[in-house]
């Protein structure tokens, strides 16, 4: 668990982020912001801070970020793993340095190949 001083600093950072980014965001007043804000780096940071505040570590999130940080060096199996774990395709394509449309075409080819392996 974080100390009192660390908790105060975390809450302060959360408030600063919300004031600076979220209050000015077009999705701020959305009914279901959790669906709209998926993949938002600001939301990701708020989740990290929330995990620190509660004293828990999001091991899955850290693993996904580690894979994304590989950028162009990601393996096909890692790309599939990211997709299957709910990482937005736009975020993966950005990490790979690809246009979203090109990435989507690649993903279709990957899944076609995987279906062919299972059938064959």
C-alpha positions, 0 to 999 in steps of 0.5 A: 500500500502506498504511504499517505504522502504517496496517496496524496500525490497520486490523487493530486495527479489524478485531479490534474489529469482530469482537469487538464484532459477529461473536462475538455474532452468531447466524450466527458459527458458521454453516458458510457465513457468506459466504452467511448474512452477505450484505448485513450492514453489518458484513461490508461494513465488514470487506471494505472494511478487507480491501481497504485492508489489501491495498492494492486498491480495490473500485471496483465496491463503491464504485459500488454504494454511491454508487447506494444513497446516492441513496436515493429518487432512484435511477432504475429502471435503477440499481435493476435494475443493483443487483439484477443485481450481487447487492445484496440486495433488502432493502438496496435497499428500505431505501435507497429507504425502502420496505417489502420487500414493496412493493419486491418488487412494484415489482421484479416490475412493472419486470421485467414491463415490461422483458420487454414492451419486449424482446418488443414 
